Amino acid sequence: MANFLPSVILPGYFAGGSDYLALEKALTKLGALATTVPLNRREWLPTVGGRSVVPILQRLHATVEQTKQKFQCERVNLIAHSAGGWIARIYLGDRAYYGQSWHGRSRVASLISLGTPQESRESWVLKNLNFVNDNYPGAFFEEVKYVCVAGKATLGENKLAKWLAYTSYQLTCGKGNTWGDGIIPISSAHLVGATNLVIEGAQHSPQSGLWYGSKILVPDWLKYLAIN
């Protein structure tokens, strides 16, 4: 069994840490110790409407530092779900974001993004995403292993049964009739220069049933975590 570095899980937008307990357990059983950033849903409220995500970055930074201290390691793996993926890319960087910079690349060996909209046309997210993609395009830092995981679970169609996926894909990439995880289209979940994966059947969120963090699908991306 691989000797994985400890992992920190960053929840997706408006998700709480408790939503990822099953993923923590699945990782631990596979020999990858994991800790989730202990967010609650109320902590996302200040970020609504495309505002600063500094409150989330602060919680992420604290959890990374606590994990390093607990396991006496210099770097961790960062597993980020949905919007957590582009928030993590801000954390890796050194450019001032609302007056703060995090230099997280010195603490993170690999970034695994699960269903992250790395690009989007949604107006509320553009300011933050433009900051990320203008300053840190693609798999920007050579010292960090970027792995971007997309799900192929739902084909968006302009009919009632597939309306949510169709609309979400259209808002994200401008095309509704495409494949994705039911919320994020495959084309938006990948980065130039990253290891880009597509997992058949992976739906977007922990509430979806079969999703990226389901124990049957975790092995598809677990092997990309950095080891000691």
PyMOL commands that set and color helices and strands:
alter all, ss='L'
color gray80, all
select helices_A, chain A and resi 17-29+41-47+54-71+83-92+104-106+123-135+160-173+186-189+206-208+219-222
alter helices_A, ss='H'
color red, helices_A
select strands_A, chain A and resi 7-10+34-36+76-81+108-114+145-152+154-155+179-180+195-200
alter strands_A, ss='S'
color yellow, strands_A
deselect
rebuild
show_as cartoon
